[in-house]
Structures are given as C-alpha cells and as structure tokens.
Amino acid sequence: MGRQAIFEASVRFFLQPIVPFLEDDSVTEIMVNRFDEIYIERRGKLERTNARFPSDDALVSAIHNVAQWVGREISPEHPVLDARLPNGSRVHAVLPPCARTGTYLTIRKFTREAMTLEDFVRLNSLSEAAKEFLELCVILRKNILISGGTGTGKTTLLNAMSRAIPEQERIVVIEDTSELRLIQPHCLYLEAQHGDALGRGVLTVRQLFLNALRMRPDRIIVGEVRAGEALDMLQAMLSGHAGSITTIHASSPRDALIRLETLSLMSDVDIPVYVARAQVAAAIHLVVQIDRFTEDGSRKVTRITETCGLDPNNQFVFRDLFVSRLKGRTSDGRLVADLAMTGEKPSFHRDVLEQGLSHRVQTTAPLWTLD
C-alpha cells in the first residue's frame, strides 16, 4: 500500500463521524465548532447535523493525524493549522485556548468536477453576455480582480475563467493552500509552506511570487492576495506580466481596490500612499464582484466594473459594464437575476478588433468597436 493510500485510509478512520458529508457532493463545507456540534453547508445554506465525534480528544487526534501527513505542526504553541486532505479539500483547525468554546475544524471540500463559466450561466450566476465578455478579457490579457466575501465562490470563478487562457501559455499558479486546477498543459503550481515549530522552512506567497517571476511565466495566477505580496503582484502587472487573475476579500469593487492598496502598503518596501493607490489604479483593469445571497444560498456575479484611473482628488474612478438586478423567483424559491450590460463601453473597446478577435464576438457587440 502506497503512502497516499495509507493517508486516505488513516484520514477516513479518524474523521469517521463526518465521512458521510465528505462523500456527499451536495455538501460544500463542513464546520466542526466542537466535538459534538457540527454544521454543514449544503447548496449555499447552513444546516446543523446530529453527527459528533466521541470526544474532544478524538477530534484533536484527527487534526494531528492530518497535520502529520502534510508535514505541518499544530500544538498549544502553534495552535492553527492550514492543510489539505488527500482529495484536495482544504482544512483549517484551531486549538484551545485560541478556540474559546472547543476545538474548531473547518473543511472546504474539493469538488471532483471543476465548474465552468457555462455552469455559472446554467445556475443563473452569470449571463451569457457576461460570460463572453470575461472570456474575451482573459484572452486580451486584462488584469482581473475577483472580489467577494467568504464562501462566495471566488476561487471557483477564478478556476472557471482560467479556462479561457490559451493552452500554449506557460502559467504559474501561486496559492497559500492548493485549490486551483487549470486545464492547460503547461502549468506550474507553487504552494506556500508554513514551517516548523522553530519557524524553519517558511515560504510565503510573496517569496513564491518573487521566484515565479524568474520562471519565465506568460501569466501568473494568484489564488488570493492577502498580504505584502500585493505590491510585487502590482509591479509585475505593470512591467510586462499582464493577464494576471487573483481574488480578494471585499464587498464592492471600490472596497476591493482600497483593500489591495492597503495590502500593498504591508510590504517591507516603504512607499507613499498615493504611489500605492496609483499603482493599483494602473494595474487592475477589471473587478468582478461575486456575492452569496442568504435568501436562497445562491452565488451570483453582481457587477463587472472597469477601473478608470484616479480623479483629480486622487480617488478611484470606476465604470460599471455589467450590473445585476433581481427579477423574481423560480417556482422553487430560487432568486432570478439579470446581469445585463449598462450601455457603457470599456476603454479598451477597440482591442478585440486590433487583436483579430472580432469573430469571437456573439452577444457583446455593443461593448466593442468592431470596424
């Protein structure tokens, strides 16, 4: 029996109380708040279950088992663990006393079948025109920031959009915890390392990004920008590595750029605030906002916005290209939305013509100059 098979059998044994949820494709997240309090997310809604671990020791043993197999440590001195299961599902655990009411374990499940933009359209999360526009923007090498809250599907959307990247490109993917699966044949995947109890072996996303620049990438995909690597990413976007796609936690396009500006100031490079803001405004072409609706648990792209530099007061300027409006409900209570064009053209409206892509325009002709 190989190491991977032993890992799978071991994890299955220790996580036995939640194995049914791990095998249920309708469950997307498993949340253990303490050994006898377990919630799941199913089709976007939270449910409390009757499942429970035999004791807190059993739950902690399961967490230690995962940590051992991935070569990471969790202990009272290092009470937080980021890891993944053999099938790729993301694991996050916190031990007391940081976890005040018990040991916490959260598992973001790894879907067997990666969603496509066609799936987003089928689920009424995206319109056909918006799908075509995003695919064209990826081909045109626009730098795209996907913005949304926790659990809105940012990574899933990024993965779906990445399918539009030409297969002949060399792509470097950088993540804190590996989740993305690109279909292109020439992909290199880099994953951050958290180091041991003495802090040895640490490799941050920022360090990986700097190394990625030496790997002759045609395109760099960053799973999520969350710290000082934002500055390096922005400078790379501005210096010949266009076509990057990344995600960020924010509730609106404006908040997304402000947060990106703040993160770029967290690097060890001392730059003025106005320089950071100018770099954000120049580097990011589009912000795609995705939200989760608690009413029915659905995820929808609610806005596709172009960034248009800074105004005389040094404030971000935006142009909404697509805006979603709720139209009603289906017979089973699901929200129906229409992500429609606003009538505005992007500043790069001639790019499709100039790069010989006019034949690919089917539903977004009002956005482009085609002759």
C-alpha positions as CSV (number, residue, x, y, z in Angstrom):
1,M,0.0,0.0,0.0
2,G,1.4,3.4,-1.1
3,R,1.8,6.4,1.1
4,Q,-1.2,8.2,-0.5
5,A,-3.4,5.1,0.1
6,I,-2.3,4.9,3.8
7,F,-3.0,8.6,4.2
8,E,-6.5,8.2,2.8
9,A,-7.3,5.2,5.0
10,S,-5.9,7.0,8.1
11,V,-7.9,10.2,7.5
12,R,-11.0,8.1,6.8
13,F,-10.6,6.3,10.2
14,F,-10.0,9.5,12.3
15,L,-12.7,11.5,10.5
16,Q,-15.3,8.8,10.5
17,P,-18.1,10.9,12.1
18,I,-18.0,13.3,9.1
19,V,-17.1,10.9,6.3
20,P,-20.7,10.8,5.0
21,F,-20.5,14.6,4.5
22,L,-17.1,14.3,2.8
23,E,-18.7,11.8,0.3
24,D,-21.9,13.8,-0.2
25,D,-21.4,16.0,-3.3
26,S,-24.2,18.4,-2.2
27,V,-22.2,19.4,0.8
28,T,-19.6,22.1,0.1
29,E,-18.3,22.9,3.7
30,I,-18.1,21.0,7.0
31,M,-17.8,23.1,10.1
32,V,-16.9,21.5,13.5
33,N,-17.5,24.0,16.2
34,R,-16.7,21.5,19.0
35,F,-16.6,17.7,19.0
36,D,-20.4,17.5,19.5
37,E,-21.5,20.5,17.3
38,I,-21.1,20.0,13.6
39,Y,-22.7,22.2,10.8
40,I,-22.5,21.7,7.1
41,E,-23.2,24.0,4.1
42,R,-25.5,22.4,1.6
43,R,-26.4,24.2,-1.6
44,G,-25.4,27.5,0.0
45,K,-27.3,27.1,3.2
46,L,-26.1,26.1,6.7
47,E,-27.5,23.1,8.5
48,R,-26.8,21.7,11.9
49,T,-26.3,18.0,11.9
50,N,-26.6,15.2,14.5
51,A,-23.1,14.0,13.8
52,R,-20.5,14.2,16.6
53,F,-17.0,13.0,17.5
54,P,-16.8,10.6,20.5
55,S,-14.8,13.3,22.5
56,D,-12.6,16.3,22.1
57,D,-9.6,14.1,22.3
58,A,-10.9,12.2,19.2
59,L,-11.3,15.4,17.3
60,V,-7.8,16.6,18.3
61,S,-6.3,13.3,17.3
62,A,-8.0,13.6,13.8
63,I,-6.4,17.0,13.4
64,H,-3.0,15.8,14.5
65,N,-3.3,12.9,12.0
66,V,-3.9,15.3,9.1
67,A,-1.0,17.6,10.3
68,Q,1.4,14.7,10.5
69,W,0.7,13.6,6.9
70,V,1.1,17.0,5.4
71,G,4.3,17.7,7.4
72,R,2.9,20.6,9.5
73,E,2.6,21.0,13.2
74,I,-0.3,22.0,15.4
75,S,0.2,22.4,19.2
76,P,-0.6,24.7,22.1
77,E,2.5,26.7,21.0
78,H,1.3,26.7,17.3
79,P,-2.5,26.3,17.6
80,V,-3.5,26.9,14.0
81,L,-3.3,24.5,11.1
82,D,-3.8,25.1,7.4
83,A,-3.6,21.8,5.4
84,R,-5.5,19.7,2.9
85,L,-6.9,16.2,2.7
86,P,-5.7,13.6,0.2
87,N,-8.6,14.5,-2.2
88,G,-7.5,18.2,-2.1
89,S,-10.1,19.5,0.4
90,R,-8.9,22.5,2.4
91,V,-8.6,22.0,6.2
92,H,-8.3,24.8,8.8
93,A,-8.1,23.9,12.5
94,V,-7.7,26.0,15.7
95,L,-7.0,24.6,19.2
96,P,-8.0,26.0,22.6
97,P,-7.3,28.4,24.2
98,C,-7.4,30.4,20.9
99,A,-10.6,28.5,20.1
100,R,-12.6,29.5,23.2
101,T,-15.6,27.1,23.0
102,G,-13.8,24.0,21.8
103,T,-11.6,22.7,19.1
104,Y,-12.6,24.1,15.7
105,L,-12.2,22.3,12.4
106,T,-13.4,23.6,9.0
107,I,-13.2,21.7,5.8
108,R,-13.8,23.4,2.4
109,K,-14.5,20.5,0.1
110,F,-12.6,19.9,-3.1
111,T,-15.1,19.4,-5.9
112,R,-14.5,16.5,-8.2
113,E,-15.8,18.3,-11.3
114,A,-14.4,21.9,-11.7
115,M,-17.2,24.3,-12.7
116,T,-17.0,26.1,-16.0
117,L,-18.4,29.5,-17.0
118,E,-21.2,27.6,-18.8
119,D,-22.1,26.1,-15.4
120,F,-22.3,29.7,-13.9
121,V,-24.7,30.6,-16.7
122,R,-26.8,27.5,-16.2
123,L,-27.1,28.3,-12.5
124,N,-28.1,31.9,-13.2
125,S,-24.9,33.1,-11.6
126,L,-23.7,34.8,-14.8
127,S,-25.3,35.9,-18.1
128,E,-24.3,34.6,-21.5
129,A,-23.1,38.1,-22.5
130,A,-21.0,38.5,-19.3
131,K,-19.5,35.0,-19.9
132,E,-18.4,36.0,-23.4
133,F,-17.0,39.4,-22.1
134,L,-15.0,37.7,-19.3
135,E,-13.5,35.2,-21.7
136,L,-12.5,37.9,-24.2
137,C,-10.9,39.9,-21.4
138,V,-8.9,36.9,-20.3
139,I,-7.7,36.4,-23.9
140,L,-6.9,40.1,-24.1
141,R,-4.7,39.7,-21.1
142,K,-6.5,42.1,-18.8
143,N,-5.6,42.0,-15.1
144,I,-8.7,40.9,-13.3
145,L,-9.5,41.1,-9.6
146,I,-12.3,38.8,-8.4
147,S,-13.9,40.3,-5.3
148,G,-16.3,38.8,-2.8
149,G,-16.9,37.7,0.8
150,T,-16.0,34.3,2.4
151,G,-17.7,31.4,0.7
152,T,-19.0,33.3,-2.3
153,G,-17.1,31.2,-4.8
154,K,-14.2,33.4,-5.8
155,T,-11.8,30.6,-6.3
156,T,-14.4,28.6,-8.2
157,L,-15.0,31.6,-10.5
158,L,-11.2,32.1,-11.0
159,N,-10.8,28.5,-12.0
160,A,-13.7,28.7,-14.5
161,M,-12.3,31.9,-16.0
162,S,-8.8,30.4,-16.3
163,R,-10.2,28.0,-19.0
164,A,-10.1,30.9,-21.5
165,I,-6.3,31.2,-21.2
166,P,-4.7,29.9,-24.4
167,E,-3.3,26.5,-23.9
168,Q,0.1,27.4,-25.4
169,E,0.9,29.7,-22.5
170,R,3.2,28.9,-19.5
171,I,1.2,29.6,-16.4
172,V,2.5,29.8,-12.8
173,V,-0.2,29.3,-10.1
174,I,0.6,30.6,-6.6
175,E,-1.6,29.7,-3.6
176,D,-1.4,29.6,0.2
177,T,-3.2,26.2,0.1
178,S,-3.5,24.5,-3.2
179,E,-7.1,24.5,-4.6
180,L,-6.9,25.5,-8.3
181,R,-6.9,23.0,-11.1
182,L,-6.2,24.5,-14.5
183,I,-6.9,22.6,-17.7
184,Q,-3.9,23.9,-19.7
185,P,-1.0,21.5,-20.1
186,H,1.8,23.9,-19.2
187,C,1.1,24.9,-15.6
188,L,3.4,25.1,-12.6
189,Y,1.8,25.1,-9.1
190,L,3.5,26.7,-6.1
191,E,2.2,26.3,-2.6
192,A,3.2,28.3,0.5
193,Q,5.0,26.5,3.3
194,H,4.3,27.4,7.0
195,G,7.5,26.0,8.5
196,D,8.1,24.0,11.7
197,A,7.7,25.0,15.3
198,L,11.1,26.9,15.1
199,G,10.0,28.8,12.1
200,R,12.2,26.9,9.7
201,G,11.2,26.1,6.2
202,V,8.8,29.0,5.8
203,L,8.0,30.0,2.2
204,T,5.4,32.8,1.9
205,V,3.2,33.6,-1.0
206,R,5.3,36.7,-1.5
207,Q,8.5,34.7,-1.7
208,L,6.9,32.3,-4.1
209,F,5.8,35.2,-6.3
210,L,9.3,36.6,-6.5
211,N,10.6,33.2,-7.5
212,A,7.8,32.8,-10.1
213,L,9.0,35.9,-11.9
214,R,12.3,34.0,-12.6
215,M,10.4,31.0,-14.1
216,R,9.6,32.7,-17.4
217,P,5.8,32.8,-16.9
218,D,3.5,34.0,-19.6
219,R,0.8,34.5,-17.0
220,I,0.7,34.4,-13.1
221,I,-2.4,33.3,-11.2
222,V,-2.5,34.1,-7.5
223,G,-5.2,32.2,-5.7
224,E,-5.8,35.0,-3.2
225,V,-3.9,38.2,-2.4
226,R,-3.9,38.8,1.4
227,A,-0.6,40.5,2.4
228,G,2.5,42.3,1.2
229,E,2.7,40.2,-2.0
230,A,0.1,42.6,-3.4
231,L,2.9,45.2,-4.1
232,D,5.0,42.6,-6.0
233,M,2.0,41.5,-7.9
234,L,1.0,45.0,-8.9
235,Q,4.5,45.8,-10.1
236,A,4.7,42.6,-12.1
237,M,1.4,43.5,-13.8
238,L,2.8,46.9,-14.7
239,S,6.1,45.6,-16.0
240,G,5.1,43.0,-18.6
241,H,3.2,40.3,-16.8
242,A,-0.3,41.2,-17.9
243,G,-3.2,38.8,-17.8
244,S,-3.0,38.0,-14.1
245,I,-6.1,36.9,-12.2
246,T,-6.4,36.9,-8.5
247,T,-9.1,37.1,-5.7
248,I,-9.6,39.3,-2.7
249,H,-12.0,39.6,0.2
250,A,-14.1,42.7,-0.3
251,S,-17.8,43.6,-0.6
252,S,-17.6,46.0,-3.6
253,P,-15.2,47.0,-6.4
254,R,-14.2,50.1,-4.6
255,D,-13.6,48.2,-1.4
256,A,-11.6,45.7,-3.4
257,L,-9.2,48.3,-4.7
258,I,-8.9,50.1,-1.3
259,R,-8.0,46.7,0.3
260,L,-5.5,46.0,-2.4
261,E,-3.9,49.4,-1.8
262,T,-3.8,48.6,1.9
263,L,-2.2,45.2,1.4
264,S,0.5,46.7,-0.9
265,L,1.4,49.0,1.9
266,M,2.0,46.0,4.2
267,S,5.2,45.0,2.3
268,D,8.6,45.9,3.7
269,V,9.0,48.5,0.9
270,D,8.3,51.9,2.2
271,I,6.1,53.7,-0.4
272,P,3.8,56.7,-0.1
273,V,0.1,56.0,0.0
274,Y,-0.5,58.0,-3.2
275,V,2.0,55.8,-5.0
276,A,0.3,52.6,-3.8
277,R,-3.0,53.9,-5.0
278,A,-1.7,55.0,-8.4
279,Q,-0.2,51.5,-8.9
280,V,-3.5,49.8,-8.1
281,A,-5.4,52.1,-10.4
282,A,-2.9,51.5,-13.3
283,A,-2.5,47.7,-12.8
284,I,-6.1,46.4,-12.3
285,H,-8.3,46.6,-15.4
286,L,-11.5,44.8,-14.1
287,V,-13.1,44.0,-10.9
288,V,-15.6,41.1,-10.9
289,Q,-17.9,41.2,-7.8
290,I,-19.5,38.0,-6.7
291,D,-21.9,37.7,-3.8
292,R,-23.8,34.9,-1.9
293,F,-27.5,35.5,-1.2
294,T,-28.6,34.2,2.2
295,E,-32.2,34.1,1.0
296,D,-31.6,31.0,-1.2
297,G,-27.9,30.3,-0.8
298,S,-27.1,31.2,-4.4
299,R,-23.9,32.8,-5.6
300,K,-24.1,35.4,-8.4
301,V,-21.8,37.8,-10.2
302,T,-23.4,41.1,-9.3
303,R,-21.1,43.6,-11.1
304,I,-18.3,43.7,-13.6
305,T,-16.6,47.0,-13.3
306,E,-13.7,48.6,-15.2
307,T,-11.2,50.7,-13.2
308,C,-10.5,54.0,-14.9
309,G,-7.6,55.5,-13.0
310,L,-7.8,58.3,-10.5
311,D,-9.7,61.6,-10.5
312,P,-8.1,65.0,-9.6
313,N,-8.8,64.3,-5.9
314,N,-6.8,61.0,-6.1
315,Q,-9.9,58.9,-5.8
316,F,-10.6,55.7,-7.8
317,V,-12.8,56.1,-10.8
318,F,-15.0,53.2,-12.0
319,R,-17.1,52.3,-15.0
320,D,-19.8,49.7,-14.5
321,L,-20.0,47.5,-17.6
322,F,-22.5,44.9,-16.2
323,V,-24.8,45.2,-13.2
324,S,-27.1,42.5,-11.8
325,R,-30.7,43.2,-11.0
326,L,-33.1,40.7,-9.3
327,K,-36.1,39.9,-11.4
328,G,-38.0,37.5,-9.2
329,R,-38.0,33.9,-8.1
330,T,-38.4,30.4,-9.6
331,S,-41.2,28.1,-8.6
332,D,-38.9,26.5,-6.0
333,G,-38.0,29.9,-4.5
334,R,-34.6,30.5,-6.1
335,L,-33.7,34.1,-6.9
336,V,-33.6,35.0,-10.6
337,A,-31.2,37.8,-11.6
338,D,-30.3,39.5,-14.8
339,L,-26.6,40.5,-15.2
340,A,-27.0,43.0,-18.0
341,M,-24.8,45.4,-19.9
342,T,-25.1,49.0,-18.7
343,G,-24.6,50.6,-22.1
344,E,-21.1,51.8,-21.3
345,K,-18.1,50.7,-23.4
346,P,-14.8,49.7,-21.8
347,S,-11.8,52.0,-22.5
348,F,-10.3,49.0,-24.4
349,H,-13.3,48.7,-26.7
350,R,-11.0,48.6,-29.8
351,D,-8.8,45.7,-28.5
352,V,-10.9,43.0,-29.9
353,L,-10.7,44.5,-33.4
354,E,-7.0,45.3,-33.2
355,Q,-6.1,41.8,-32.0
356,G,-8.2,40.0,-34.6
357,L,-10.8,38.6,-32.2
358,S,-13.9,40.1,-33.8
359,H,-15.1,36.7,-35.0
360,R,-15.4,35.7,-31.3
361,V,-18.0,38.4,-30.6
362,Q,-21.5,37.0,-30.5
363,T,-23.5,38.5,-27.7
364,T,-21.4,41.5,-26.6
365,A,-21.2,43.6,-29.8
366,P,-22.4,46.8,-28.0
367,L,-19.3,46.7,-25.9
368,W,-16.8,46.7,-28.7
369,T,-15.8,48.7,-31.8
370,L,-15.7,46.0,-34.5
371,D,-15.0,48.0,-37.7
